[in-house]
Amino acid sequence: MRAVLRQLVRKGRVLAARDGRRCVYRTAAARARLRRSAARRLLDTFFGGSVEQAVATLLSAAERDVSAEEAARLRRLIEDARTKGGRP
């Protein structure tokens, strides 16, 4: 495991810091970028790249109704994605 972590540090994918006698590792990528990357893989793997199918699945899997406020926020997110370079 240490050898793998050393390779990841060398490649710049992981950052290492000393905390007393132990070494603490953390990702070098920004959390938002990691989320987008994971979401892309999820879309491609399970939904054939379809945002519509992914959202429909999430909504059907929810254990409660979507509130009016959440629905309004979702509409704004969709509109923002359409007008600011997001794929339709």
N, C-alpha and C positions, 0 to 999 in steps of 0.2 A: 504494500500500500504506500509506503514512504517513497518508493521509487516512482510510482505513478504520480504522486503529488509533486515530487521534484520535477518531473517532466512537465506537468501542467504549470508549475511556477516558471520554469524555463521558457515555456511558450507564451507566458503572459496571461493565461486563462485563470490562474488562481494566484492570490496574494498570500504571502506568509508573514506572520509577525510573531515575535517572541513574547510570551507571557510567563515570566519566571523561567522555569526549566522546560516548559512545554512550548510547542510551536502551534499557533492557531492559524488555520487556513480559512479563506473566504473567497468567494468568486470575485473575479475582476470585472465582470460584466454588470451593468446597471440592472437593477431588478425589473424595471419596465421593459427593457430589451429582452430579458430572459422570458418574461411573460409573453411578449409578442412572438418570440421564437417557438415557445411551447404551444401557443395557440395555433400558429401556422401548422405545426406538426400534427396537432390534434385535428384540425380541419382537414388536412390532406389524408390522414390515416383513417379517420372514422366517418368523415362526411364528404369525401371526394372533393374537397375545397368549397363546399356549399355553406356559406354563412347562414343562409335561410334554414337549412336543415339543422345546423348546430343550434341556432337560437330556438327553433321549434322543439328540439329535444330537451334543451335546458328548461324551457317553459313547461313542457309536459311533465318533466321530472320534479319540478318544484312541489314542495309539500304544502304550499299555501298559494292563494291568489296573488296576482301582481296588483299592488296598490295603484291608485290613480297617479300618485307622485312618481312611482317607479316607471309607470307607462309613459308619463310625460318626459322623464329623463331619457328613457330608451328612444323615444321619438326624436329628441334633440340629438342624441348620439348618432342615430341613423342619418339625420339630416346633415350633421356635421361631416360624417364620413362621405356622404354623397357630394357635398359642395367643396370640401377641402382636399380633394385628391384621392379620397377613398374609392375603392372599386364599387360600382353600383351593383 
